[in-house]
Amino acid sequence: MEFSVCPRQPTIRINSLSLSNFSVSETKLAAVWIANLTVFNPSIALRISIDEIESSILYREDNPLSITSVNGFHLGLREKKVMQIKFQTTGWEGDQPIVEYPVLREIGGDRRRGTVPFSLRMTMWGTNGGGLLRWSRPVLVNSYCSVLDVGMLAGTGKGTLTVDGPTNCLAMMLLD
């Protein structure tokens, strides 16, 4: 049996990723992505309180397409939280990334082939602590979900992940 007051990073899985209202031209990208994730605190001694989450959806692994913030949450001992993150862009918002023509051209080519590769990045700020000593420390959790291939339904602006079941994400927790 494990008993440790050493902080353990959460486990993050993406359960599904859907795409709708997807259109791409030489000058803009418009889309709505909805990601459903499960975040799990594996610790039997320390709680995690996430105050703020900033997340971005990327084309392939390094081209940001949309950025959003979502509300934080608390994870008790060995507790899971299912969360949904919605990304939306019309291609004209001032607070969203600018997608350059070469990237738009690549996305259009992938769409015509039937599968568009995305990734999801999350940065979470919060505290880790509790237990018998009732202490807490600031934490930063960086998470990255790569190789999220979305299969496009022909003639529509809709698509879903091509893999069945949850996909594990890489997560790293940094303590202050």
N, C-alpha and C positions, 0 to 999 in steps of 0.2 A: 504494500500500500504506500502510496506517495503522500508525503506531507512535507511541504516546503513553503517558506515565506518568500522565496525568490520569485519575482514576477515571471509569469509565463505569457508569451504573446498569444493573442486570440487566434483562432482558426477561422478563416474566411472562405466561404464557398459561394460560387455563383450558381444558382439553381436554374435560372432561365434568363434569356435576353431576347426581347422581341423588338422589332423594327417596324414602324409604320410611317405613312406619309413621306416616304423616301423618294426624293428626286434629286438628280444631279445634272448640272449643265456646265458649260465652260466658265461660268461666272459665279455660280453659287451652289450650295448644298442645303437642302432642307430635309429634316427628319425628326422623328420622335423615337427615342430608345427607352425601353423600360427594362431595368435590370432588377431581378429578385435575388437577394443574397441571404445567407445565413451566417451570423457571426456567433462564435462559441467561445466562452471563457473556460479553458481547460483546468484552471486552478481550483484546488479545494481549500485554499487559504485566503486568497485575495480577490477583491472585487475590482471591476473596471467601470469607470464612469467616463463616457465619451461626451464631451461638451459640444464639439463642433466637427463637422465632416465636410470636406471639400472633395469633389470627385470630378473626374473628366473621362470622357469616352474618346478613344483615339482610333485613327485609321492605322491599321497594322500595329506598330508598337510605339511610334514616336510622332504622330501627326495629330494634335488635338483638334477635335471637331466640335465638342460642346462641353461646357463646364457648368456644374451646379453645386449648390450647398444643400445639405439636409440636416434635420434636427438630430441631436445626439440622443443617447440612451444610456441606461445602466445595465450592467451584466453582473448578476450575483454569482455565487460559487457554482461552477459547472452549468451555467445557464446559457441558453441559446436565444438569439433574437433574430427574427426574420424581418428583413427590411426591404423596402422598394425605393429605387432611385430612378427618377425620370429626368431624362436629358431631352432638350428640345431646341431646335434652331430653325430659323427660316432663311438663314444666310444673310440677314440684314441687321441683326442686333449688334449694338456697339459693345456689349459686354461679353460677346462670344468670340472665340478665335477666328481669325481670318484664314480661310483655306485657299491656298494658292492654286493657280491653273494646273501645274503639273500633277498635283495631288488629286484635284478634281478629275483630271483625265484618267489617272490610274483607278480611282474609285469607279468611274463610269465603265472602264474595261472589265473590272472585277464583277460589276453588276451584270453586264451582258453575259459573262461566263457563268453566272448563277450563284456565286458565293463571294461575300465581302468580308475580309478579315478585320476584326476590331480588337481592341484591348480596353481594359477599364483600370483606372488608377484612383486610389482613395488615400487621402491624408486625414487622419483622425487625431484630434487633440483632446486630452482629458487627464484623468488621474487614476492611479492604481494604488490600492491599499485596503485597509480594513483589517480583518483578522483580529487576533487577540490584542495586538499592540495599538490598534486604532490609528495608525499612521497612514499618510498618503503621499504620493510623489507624482509630480507631473510626468505624463508620458506622451509620446508621439508614436502613432502606429501608421506605417506606410504599407499599403497593400497594392499588389499589382496582379491583375488577372489577364493573362495573355492568351493568344491563339483562340479567340472567340469568333469562329467562323459562322457567319450568318448566311443561311441558304435563302435565296430570294424566290418568292412565288412569281412565276412568269406573268408579265403583264400587269403586275400590281406594285405598289410601293411598300409591300409587306415582306417580312422575313423572320425567321427564328433560328436559334442555334442548331447547328448540324449534329451535335453530340447529344446523346440521351443521358440524363442524369446530371448531378452536380459536378462542377469542375472546381478543383482546389485552386486557391489563389496564393501567391507568395505574400507573406506578411512579416514585417519586422517591427518590433517594438523597441523604441529608444527611451531610456529613462533620463530625467534631468537630474 
